[in-house]
């Protein structure tokens, strides 16, 4: 198992299913978590469930992604 204390993890699809389980495992192992998903309500529930820990949820529906490199 990798030491996760003090590390930051980004989980795409982190509000449900396997992504949520990854967020839970990361928090349990001491990582700071960023959970990204398209549905707001599951992200709100995730934030409530892990209140007091270093977890941040991000609603991906309104993100504007700009490429940093163009081939």
PDB file of N, CA, C and O in Angstrom:
ATOM      1  N   UNK A   1       0.834  -1.176   0.000  1.00  0.00           N
ATOM      2  CA  UNK A   1       0.000   0.000   0.000  1.00  0.00           C
ATOM      3  C   UNK A   1       0.885   1.248   0.000  1.00  0.00           C
ATOM      4  O   UNK A   1       1.890   1.305   0.709  1.00  0.00           O
ATOM      5  N   UNK A   2       0.509   2.228  -0.789  1.00  0.00           N
ATOM      6  CA  UNK A   2       1.265   3.470  -0.877  1.00  0.00           C
ATOM      7  C   UNK A   2       0.936   4.370   0.309  1.00  0.00           C
ATOM      8  O   UNK A   2      -0.216   4.434   0.739  1.00  0.00           O
ATOM      9  N   UNK A   3       1.942   5.065   0.840  1.00  0.00           N
ATOM     10  CA  UNK A   3       1.642   6.032   1.907  1.00  0.00           C
ATOM     11  C   UNK A   3       0.950   7.257   1.304  1.00  0.00           C
ATOM     12  O   UNK A   3       1.497   7.900   0.408  1.00  0.00           O
ATOM     13  N   UNK A   4      -0.238   7.578   1.787  1.00  0.00           N
ATOM     14  CA  UNK A   4      -1.018   8.677   1.222  1.00  0.00           C
ATOM     15  C   UNK A   4      -1.077   9.908   2.116  1.00  0.00           C
ATOM     16  O   UNK A   4      -1.537  10.961   1.676  1.00  0.00           O
ATOM     17  N   UNK A   5      -0.628   9.800   3.342  1.00  0.00           N
ATOM     18  CA  UNK A   5      -0.682  10.944   4.259  1.00  0.00           C
ATOM     19  C   UNK A   5       0.078  12.116   3.654  1.00  0.00           C
ATOM     20  O   UNK A   5       1.234  11.983   3.251  1.00  0.00           O
ATOM     21  N   UNK A   6      -0.589  13.265   3.598  1.00  0.00           N
ATOM     22  CA  UNK A   6       0.028  14.465   3.065  1.00  0.00           C
ATOM     23  C   UNK A   6      -0.030  14.581   1.553  1.00  0.00           C
ATOM     24  O   UNK A   6       0.408  15.593   1.006  1.00  0.00           O
ATOM     25  N   UNK A   7      -0.550  13.588   0.866  1.00  0.00           N
ATOM     26  CA  UNK A   7      -0.681  13.616  -0.594  1.00  0.00           C
ATOM     27  C   UNK A   7      -2.042  14.174  -0.967  1.00  0.00           C
ATOM     28  O   UNK A   7      -2.971  14.152  -0.159  1.00  0.00           O
ATOM     29  N   UNK A   8      -2.162  14.677  -2.197  1.00  0.00           N
ATOM     30  CA  UNK A   8      -3.432  15.157  -2.709  1.00  0.00           C
ATOM     31  C   UNK A   8      -3.850  14.265  -3.866  1.00  0.00           C
ATOM     32  O   UNK A   8      -3.071  14.017  -4.786  1.00  0.00           O
ATOM     33  N   UNK A   9      -5.093  13.784  -3.813  1.00  0.00           N
ATOM     34  CA  UNK A   9      -5.626  12.934  -4.866  1.00  0.00           C
ATOM     35  C   UNK A   9      -6.801  13.629  -5.534  1.00  0.00           C
ATOM     36  O   UNK A   9      -7.618  14.258  -4.862  1.00  0.00           O
ATOM     37  N   UNK A  10      -6.888  13.518  -6.854  1.00  0.00           N
ATOM     38  CA  UNK A  10      -8.021  14.016  -7.622  1.00  0.00           C
ATOM     39  C   UNK A  10      -8.753  12.798  -8.163  1.00  0.00           C
ATOM     40  O   UNK A  10      -8.154  11.951  -8.827  1.00  0.00           O
ATOM     41  N   UNK A  11     -10.041  12.710  -7.882  1.00  0.00           N
ATOM     42  CA  UNK A  11     -10.845  11.573  -8.325  1.00  0.00           C
ATOM     43  C   UNK A  11     -11.959  12.085  -9.225  1.00  0.00           C
ATOM     44  O   UNK A  11     -12.858  12.795  -8.773  1.00  0.00           O
ATOM     45  N   UNK A  12     -11.893  11.722 -10.501  1.00  0.00           N
ATOM     46  CA  UNK A  12     -12.946  12.078 -11.448  1.00  0.00           C
ATOM     47  C   UNK A  12     -14.061  11.048 -11.278  1.00  0.00           C
ATOM     48  O   UNK A  12     -13.800   9.845 -11.257  1.00  0.00           O
ATOM     49  N   UNK A  13     -15.281  11.511 -11.157  1.00  0.00           N
ATOM     50  CA  UNK A  13     -16.398  10.601 -10.882  1.00  0.00           C
ATOM     51  C   UNK A  13     -16.407  10.183  -9.424  1.00  0.00           C
ATOM     52  O   UNK A  13     -16.777   9.057  -9.091  1.00  0.00           O
ATOM     53  N   UNK A  14     -15.993  11.106  -8.550  1.00  0.00           N
ATOM     54  CA  UNK A  14     -15.817  10.780  -7.141  1.00  0.00           C
ATOM     55  C   UNK A  14     -17.053  10.811  -6.280  1.00  0.00           C
ATOM     56  O   UNK A  14     -16.956  10.614  -5.069  1.00  0.00           O
ATOM     57  N   UNK A  15     -18.216  11.051  -6.861  1.00  0.00           N
ATOM     58  CA  UNK A  15     -19.416  11.170  -6.028  1.00  0.00           C
ATOM     59  C   UNK A  15     -20.176   9.865  -5.866  1.00  0.00           C
ATOM     60  O   UNK A  15     -20.993   9.745  -4.953  1.00  0.00           O
ATOM     61  N   UNK A  16     -19.927   8.880  -6.732  1.00  0.00           N
ATOM     62  CA  UNK A  16     -20.684   7.628  -6.671  1.00  0.00           C
ATOM     63  C   UNK A  16     -19.792   6.440  -7.019  1.00  0.00           C
ATOM     64  O   UNK A  16     -18.711   6.597  -7.588  1.00  0.00           O
ATOM     65  N   UNK A  17     -20.263   5.266  -6.668  1.00  0.00           N
ATOM     66  CA  UNK A  17     -19.638   4.018  -7.090  1.00  0.00           C
ATOM     67  C   UNK A  17     -18.182   3.866  -6.682  1.00  0.00           C
ATOM     68  O   UNK A  17     -17.796   4.183  -5.556  1.00  0.00           O
ATOM     69  N   UNK A  18     -17.382   3.373  -7.624  1.00  0.00           N
ATOM     70  CA  UNK A  18     -15.962   3.116  -7.360  1.00  0.00           C
ATOM     71  C   UNK A  18     -15.231   4.411  -7.031  1.00  0.00           C
ATOM     72  O   UNK A  18     -14.353   4.425  -6.168  1.00  0.00           O
ATOM     73  N   UNK A  19     -15.588   5.508  -7.717  1.00  0.00           N
ATOM     74  CA  UNK A  19     -14.944   6.789  -7.435  1.00  0.00           C
ATOM     75  C   UNK A  19     -15.152   7.221  -5.991  1.00  0.00           C
ATOM     76  O   UNK A  19     -14.222   7.701  -5.343  1.00  0.00           O
ATOM     77  N   UNK A  20     -16.359   7.055  -5.491  1.00  0.00           N
ATOM     78  CA  UNK A  20     -16.651   7.394  -4.092  1.00  0.00           C
ATOM     79  C   UNK A  20     -15.844   6.506  -3.148  1.00  0.00           C
ATOM     80  O   UNK A  20     -15.341   6.980  -2.129  1.00  0.00           O
ATOM     81  N   UNK A  21     -15.718   5.224  -3.478  1.00  0.00           N
ATOM     82  CA  UNK A  21     -14.926   4.310  -2.650  1.00  0.00           C
ATOM     83  C   UNK A  21     -13.453   4.720  -2.623  1.00  0.00           C
ATOM     84  O   UNK A  21     -12.782   4.586  -1.599  1.00  0.00           O
ATOM     85  N   UNK A  22     -12.960   5.215  -3.748  1.00  0.00           N
ATOM     86  CA  UNK A  22     -11.576   5.697  -3.792  1.00  0.00           C
ATOM     87  C   UNK A  22     -11.419   6.922  -2.893  1.00  0.00           C
ATOM     88  O   UNK A  22     -10.430   7.046  -2.172  1.00  0.00           O
ATOM     89  N   UNK A  23     -12.405   7.830  -2.940  1.00  0.00           N
ATOM     90  CA  UNK A  23     -12.366   9.013  -2.060  1.00  0.00           C
ATOM     91  C   UNK A  23     -12.358   8.566  -0.597  1.00  0.00           C
ATOM     92  O   UNK A  23     -11.563   9.067   0.198  1.00  0.00           O
ATOM     93  N   UNK A  24     -13.231   7.634  -0.241  1.00  0.00           N
ATOM     94  CA  UNK A  24     -13.293   7.144   1.136  1.00  0.00           C
ATOM     95  C   UNK A  24     -11.964   6.522   1.564  1.00  0.00           C
ATOM     96  O   UNK A  24     -11.488   6.776   2.670  1.00  0.00           O
ATOM     97  N   UNK A  25     -11.372   5.718   0.703  1.00  0.00           N
ATOM     98  CA  UNK A  25     -10.099   5.076   1.038  1.00  0.00           C
ATOM     99  C   UNK A  25      -8.989   6.105   1.181  1.00  0.00           C
ATOM    100  O   UNK A  25      -8.153   5.991   2.078  1.00  0.00           O
ATOM    101  N   UNK A  26      -8.971   7.103   0.314  1.00  0.00           N
ATOM    102  CA  UNK A  26      -7.953   8.147   0.408  1.00  0.00           C
ATOM    103  C   UNK A  26      -8.053   8.926   1.705  1.00  0.00           C
ATOM    104  O   UNK A  26      -7.040   9.205   2.346  1.00  0.00           O
ATOM    105  N   UNK A  27      -9.276   9.281   2.094  1.00  0.00           N
ATOM    106  CA  UNK A  27      -9.474   9.997   3.357  1.00  0.00           C
ATOM    107  C   UNK A  27      -9.043   9.127   4.533  1.00  0.00           C
ATOM    108  O   UNK A  27      -8.365   9.595   5.448  1.00  0.00           O
ATOM    109  N   UNK A  28      -9.437   7.870   4.500  1.00  0.00           N
ATOM    110  CA  UNK A  28      -9.074   6.945   5.576  1.00  0.00           C
ATOM    111  C   UNK A  28      -7.549   6.848   5.719  1.00  0.00           C
ATOM    112  O   UNK A  28      -7.032   6.701   6.827  1.00  0.00           O
ATOM    113  N   UNK A  29      -6.837   6.930   4.591  1.00  0.00           N
ATOM    114  CA  UNK A  29      -5.384   6.804   4.613  1.00  0.00           C
ATOM    115  C   UNK A  29      -4.659   8.144   4.736  1.00  0.00           C
ATOM    116  O   UNK A  29      -3.434   8.198   4.628  1.00  0.00           O
ATOM    117  N   UNK A  30      -5.418   9.236   4.963  1.00  0.00           N
ATOM    118  CA  UNK A  30      -4.806  10.517   5.281  1.00  0.00           C
ATOM    119  C   UNK A  30      -4.538  11.447   4.124  1.00  0.00           C
ATOM    120  O   UNK A  30      -3.845  12.448   4.302  1.00  0.00           O
ATOM    121  N   UNK A  31      -5.062  11.158   2.934  1.00  0.00           N
ATOM    122  CA  UNK A  31      -4.834  12.030   1.783  1.00  0.00           C
ATOM    123  C   UNK A  31      -5.820  13.190   1.776  1.00  0.00           C
ATOM    124  O   UNK A  31      -6.910  13.096   2.340  1.00  0.00           O
ATOM    125  N   UNK A  32      -5.429  14.275   1.135  1.00  0.00           N
ATOM    126  CA  UNK A  32      -6.354  15.363   0.828  1.00  0.00           C
ATOM    127  C   UNK A  32      -7.034  14.978  -0.488  1.00  0.00           C
ATOM    128  O   UNK A  32      -6.369  14.531  -1.421  1.00  0.00           O
ATOM    129  N   UNK A  33      -8.338  15.148  -0.564  1.00  0.00           N
ATOM    130  CA  UNK A  33      -9.094  14.656  -1.708  1.00  0.00           C
ATOM    131  C   UNK A  33      -9.805  15.775  -2.451  1.00  0.00           C
ATOM    132  O   UNK A  33     -10.341  16.698  -1.839  1.00  0.00           O
ATOM    133  N   UNK A  34      -9.805  15.684  -3.788  1.00  0.00           N
ATOM    134  CA  UNK A  34     -10.628  16.527  -4.643  1.00  0.00           C
ATOM    135  C   UNK A  34     -11.517  15.587  -5.441  1.00  0.00           C
ATOM    136  O   UNK A  34     -11.030  14.847  -6.295  1.00  0.00           O
ATOM    137  N   UNK A  35     -12.812  15.611  -5.171  1.00  0.00           N
ATOM    138  CA  UNK A  35     -13.774  14.767  -5.869  1.00  0.00           C
ATOM    139  C   UNK A  35     -14.466  15.609  -6.931  1.00  0.00           C
ATOM    140  O   UNK A  35     -15.040  16.654  -6.626  1.00  0.00           O
ATOM    141  N   UNK A  36     -14.412  15.155  -8.169  1.00  0.00           N
ATOM    142  CA  UNK A  36     -15.020  15.865  -9.292  1.00  0.00           C
ATOM    143  C   UNK A  36     -16.143  15.005  -9.855  1.00  0.00           C
ATOM    144  O   UNK A  36     -15.972  13.802 -10.054  1.00  0.00           O
ATOM    145  N   UNK A  37     -17.286  15.622 -10.110  1.00  0.00           N
ATOM    146  CA  UNK A  37     -18.426  14.896 -10.688  1.00  0.00           C
ATOM    147  C   UNK A  37     -19.349  15.880 -11.378  1.00  0.00           C
ATOM    148  O   UNK A  37     -19.199  17.094 -11.236  1.00  0.00           O
ATOM    149  N   UNK A  38     -20.312  15.345 -12.132  1.00  0.00           N
ATOM    150  CA  UNK A  38     -21.264  16.182 -12.861  1.00  0.00           C
ATOM    151  C   UNK A  38     -22.555  16.416 -12.107  1.00  0.00           C
ATOM    152  O   UNK A  38     -23.319  17.310 -12.470  1.00  0.00           O
ATOM    153  N   UNK A  39     -22.821  15.649 -11.082  1.00  0.00           N
ATOM    154  CA  UNK A  39     -24.080  15.790 -10.349  1.00  0.00           C
ATOM    155  C   UNK A  39     -23.832  16.462  -9.012  1.00  0.00           C
ATOM    156  O   UNK A  39     -23.032  15.998  -8.200  1.00  0.00           O
ATOM    157  N   UNK A  40     -24.538  17.572  -8.799  1.00  0.00           N
ATOM    158  CA  UNK A  40     -24.309  18.399  -7.614  1.00  0.00           C
ATOM    159  C   UNK A  40     -24.734  17.733  -6.310  1.00  0.00           C
ATOM    160  O   UNK A  40     -23.992  17.783  -5.329  1.00  0.00           O
ATOM    161  N   UNK A  41     -25.899  17.117  -6.278  1.00  0.00           N
ATOM    162  CA  UNK A  41     -26.412  16.567  -5.013  1.00  0.00           C
ATOM    163  C   UNK A  41     -25.507  15.485  -4.422  1.00  0.00           C
ATOM    164  O   UNK A  41     -25.230  15.539  -3.224  1.00  0.00           O
ATOM    165  N   UNK A  42     -25.033  14.509  -5.196  1.00  0.00           N
ATOM    166  CA  UNK A  42     -24.106  13.528  -4.606  1.00  0.00           C
ATOM    167  C   UNK A  42     -22.825  14.176  -4.067  1.00  0.00           C
ATOM    168  O   UNK A  42     -22.249  13.700  -3.089  1.00  0.00           O
ATOM    169  N   UNK A  43     -22.383  15.265  -4.710  1.00  0.00           N
ATOM    170  CA  UNK A  43     -21.200  15.976  -4.196  1.00  0.00           C
ATOM    171  C   UNK A  43     -21.507  16.648  -2.862  1.00  0.00           C
ATOM    172  O   UNK A  43     -20.670  16.652  -1.959  1.00  0.00           O
ATOM    173  N   UNK A  44     -22.693  17.210  -2.737  1.00  0.00           N
ATOM    174  CA  UNK A  44     -23.095  17.820  -1.455  1.00  0.00           C
ATOM    175  C   UNK A  44     -23.135  16.767  -0.348  1.00  0.00           C
ATOM    176  O   UNK A  44     -22.674  17.017   0.766  1.00  0.00           O
ATOM    177  N   UNK A  45     -23.684  15.592  -0.654  1.00  0.00           N
ATOM    178  CA  UNK A  45     -23.736  14.515   0.323  1.00  0.00           C
ATOM    179  C   UNK A  45     -22.332  14.068   0.714  1.00  0.00           C
ATOM    180  O   UNK A  45     -22.067  13.792   1.884  1.00  0.00           O
ATOM    181  N   UNK A  46     -21.443  13.998  -0.254  1.00  0.00           N
ATOM    182  CA  UNK A  46     -20.059  13.617   0.009  1.00  0.00           C
ATOM    183  C   UNK A  46     -19.394  14.625   0.950  1.00  0.00           C
ATOM    184  O   UNK A  46     -18.709  14.243   1.898  1.00  0.00           O
ATOM    185  N   UNK A  47     -19.605  15.914   0.675  1.00  0.00           N
ATOM    186  CA  UNK A  47     -19.023  16.956   1.520  1.00  0.00           C
ATOM    187  C   UNK A  47     -19.569  16.881   2.953  1.00  0.00           C
ATOM    188  O   UNK A  47     -18.819  17.070   3.911  1.00  0.00           O
ATOM    189  N   UNK A  48     -20.866  16.606   3.101  1.00  0.00           N
ATOM    190  CA  UNK A  48     -21.450  16.476   4.441  1.00  0.00           C
ATOM    191  C   UNK A  48     -20.891  15.257   5.163  1.00  0.00           C
ATOM    192  O   UNK A  48     -20.562  15.322   6.348  1.00  0.00           O
ATOM    193  N   UNK A  49     -20.789  14.152   4.443  1.00  0.00           N
ATOM    194  CA  UNK A  49     -20.303  12.911   5.041  1.00  0.00           C
ATOM    195  C   UNK A  49     -18.884  13.055   5.572  1.00  0.00           C
ATOM    196  O   UNK A  49     -18.545  12.481   6.607  1.00  0.00           O
ATOM    197  N   UNK A  50     -18.059  13.816   4.871  1.00  0.00           N
ATOM    198  CA  UNK A  50     -16.659  13.933   5.258  1.00  0.00           C
ATOM    199  C   UNK A  50     -16.318  15.308   5.821  1.00  0.00           C
ATOM    200  O   UNK A  50     -15.170  15.745   5.739  1.00  0.00           O
ATOM    201  N   UNK A  51     -17.304  15.989   6.389  1.00  0.00           N
ATOM    202  CA  UNK A  51     -17.064  17.292   7.017  1.00  0.00           C
ATOM    203  C   UNK A  51     -15.970  17.154   8.068  1.00  0.00           C
ATOM    204  O   UNK A  51     -15.959  16.203   8.849  1.00  0.00           O
ATOM    205  N   UNK A  52     -15.066  18.102   8.077  1.00  0.00           N
ATOM    206  CA  UNK A  52     -13.972  18.068   9.044  1.00  0.00           C
ATOM    207  C   UNK A  52     -12.724  17.398   8.506  1.00  0.00           C
ATOM    208  O   UNK A  52     -11.693  17.379   9.178  1.00  0.00           O
ATOM    209  N   UNK A  53     -12.802  16.845   7.295  1.00  0.00           N
ATOM    210  CA  UNK A  53     -11.621  16.254   6.665  1.00  0.00           C
ATOM    211  C   UNK A  53     -11.201  17.135   5.494  1.00  0.00           C
ATOM    212  O   UNK A  53     -11.886  18.102   5.160  1.00  0.00           O
ATOM    213  N   UNK A  54     -10.094  16.804   4.886  1.00  0.00           N
ATOM    214  CA  UNK A  54      -9.623  17.593   3.754  1.00  0.00           C
ATOM    215  C   UNK A  54     -10.167  17.005   2.450  1.00  0.00           C
ATOM    216  O   UNK A  54      -9.443  16.378   1.676  1.00  0.00           O
ATOM    217  N   UNK A  55     -11.461  17.228   2.234  1.00  0.00           N
ATOM    218  CA  UNK A  55     -12.092  16.801   0.992  1.00  0.00           C
ATOM    219  C   UNK A  55     -12.791  18.009   0.373  1.00  0.00           C
ATOM    220  O   UNK A  55     -13.500  18.746   1.058  1.00  0.00           O
ATOM    221  N   UNK A  56     -12.587  18.200  -0.902  1.00  0.00           N
ATOM    222  CA  UNK A  56     -13.199  19.287  -1.651  1.00  0.00           C
ATOM    223  C   UNK A  56     -13.951  18.660  -2.809  1.00  0.00           C
ATOM    224  O   UNK A  56     -13.413  17.792  -3.495  1.00  0.00           O
ATOM    225  N   UNK A  57     -15.181  19.083  -3.038  1.00  0.00           N
ATOM    226  CA  UNK A  57     -15.938  18.570  -4.166  1.00  0.00           C
ATOM    227  C   UNK A  57     -16.081  19.666  -5.210  1.00  0.00           C
ATOM    228  O   UNK A  57     -16.202  20.846  -4.879  1.00  0.00           O
ATOM    229  N   UNK A  58     -16.065  19.265  -6.466  1.00  0.00           N
ATOM    230  CA  UNK A  58     -16.111  20.205  -7.587  1.00  0.00           C
ATOM    231  C   UNK A  58     -17.124  19.733  -8.610  1.00  0.00           C
ATOM    232  O   UNK A  58     -17.014  18.625  -9.136  1.00  0.00           O
ATOM    233  N   UNK A  59     -18.115  20.573  -8.892  1.00  0.00           N
ATOM    234  CA  UNK A  59     -19.144  20.275  -9.891  1.00  0.00           C
ATOM    235  C   UNK A  59     -18.540  20.524 -11.272  1.00  0.00           C
ATOM    236  O   UNK A  59     -18.208  21.661 -11.607  1.00  0.00           O
ATOM    237  N   UNK A  60     -18.398  19.479 -12.064  1.00  0.00           N
ATOM    238  CA  UNK A  60     -17.711  19.568 -13.351  1.00  0.00           C
ATOM    239  C   UNK A  60     -18.615  20.031 -14.490  1.00  0.00           C
ATOM    240  O   UNK A  60     -18.139  20.201 -15.613  1.00  0.00           O
ATOM    241  N   UNK A  61     -19.880  20.237 -14.236  1.00  0.00           N
ATOM    242  CA  UNK A  61     -20.788  20.620 -15.326  1.00  0.00           C
ATOM    243  C   UNK A  61     -20.449  21.966 -15.936  1.00  0.00           C
ATOM    244  O   UNK A  61     -20.649  22.163 -17.135  1.00  0.00           O
ATOM    245  N   UNK A  62     -19.948  22.881 -15.155  1.00  0.00           N
ATOM    246  CA  UNK A  62     -19.717  24.239 -15.651  1.00  0.00           C
ATOM    247  C   UNK A  62     -18.240  24.580 -15.827  1.00  0.00           C
ATOM    248  O   UNK A  62     -17.878  25.750 -15.953  1.00  0.00           O
ATOM    249  N   UNK A  63     -17.398  23.565 -15.835  1.00  0.00           N
ATOM    250  CA  UNK A  63     -15.977  23.817 -16.020  1.00  0.00           C
ATOM    251  C   UNK A  63     -15.678  24.122 -17.482  1.00  0.00           C
ATOM    252  O   UNK A  63     -16.262  23.527 -18.388  1.00  0.00           O
ATOM    253  N   UNK A  64     -14.784  25.034 -17.688  1.00  0.00           N
ATOM    254  CA  UNK A  64     -14.308  25.309 -19.040  1.00  0.00           C
ATOM    255  C   UNK A  64     -12.854  24.863 -19.091  1.00  0.00           C
ATOM    256  O   UNK A  64     -11.995  25.424 -18.410  1.00  0.00           O
ATOM    257  N   UNK A  65     -12.594  23.865 -19.891  1.00  0.00           N
ATOM    258  CA  UNK A  65     -11.257  23.303 -19.985  1.00  0.00           C
ATOM    259  C   UNK A  65     -10.538  23.917 -21.165  1.00  0.00           C
ATOM    260  O   UNK A  65     -11.015  23.836 -22.296  1.00  0.00           O
ATOM    261  N   UNK A  66      -9.418  24.519 -20.918  1.00  0.00           N
ATOM    262  CA  UNK A  66      -8.589  25.095 -21.970  1.00  0.00           C
ATOM    263  C   UNK A  66      -7.333  24.256 -22.119  1.00  0.00           C
ATOM    264  O   UNK A  66      -6.675  23.944 -21.127  1.00  0.00           O
ATOM    265  N   UNK A  67      -6.996  23.891 -23.338  1.00  0.00           N
ATOM    266  CA  UNK A  67      -5.774  23.095 -23.514  1.00  0.00           C
ATOM    267  C   UNK A  67      -4.540  23.907 -23.151  1.00  0.00           C
ATOM    268  O   UNK A  67      -4.472  25.105 -23.424  1.00  0.00           O
ATOM    269  N   UNK A  68      -3.580  23.256 -22.542  1.00  0.00           N
ATOM    270  CA  UNK A  68      -2.327  23.945 -22.215  1.00  0.00           C
ATOM    271  C   UNK A  68      -1.246  23.632 -23.234  1.00  0.00           C
ATOM    272  O   UNK A  68      -0.173  24.236 -23.221  1.00  0.00           O
ATOM    273  N   UNK A  69      -1.536  22.686 -24.114  1.00  0.00           N
ATOM    274  CA  UNK A  69      -0.592  22.343 -25.184  1.00  0.00           C
ATOM    275  C   UNK A  69      -1.374  21.945 -26.418  1.00  0.00           C
ATOM    276  O   UNK A  69      -2.300  21.137 -26.342  1.00  0.00           O
ATOM    277  N   UNK A  70      -1.012  22.494 -27.521  1.00  0.00           N
ATOM    278  CA  UNK A  70      -1.655  22.119 -28.783  1.00  0.00           C
ATOM    279  C   UNK A  70      -0.614  21.513 -29.695  1.00  0.00           C
ATOM    280  O   UNK A  70       0.462  22.080 -29.884  1.00  0.00           O
ATOM    281  N   UNK A  71      -0.928  20.372 -30.255  1.00  0.00           N
ATOM    282  CA  UNK A  71      -0.003  19.694 -31.156  1.00  0.00           C
ATOM    283  C   UNK A  71      -0.034  20.323 -32.525  1.00  0.00           C
ATOM    284  O   UNK A  71       0.683  19.883 -33.423  1.00  0.00           O
TER     285      UNK A  71
END
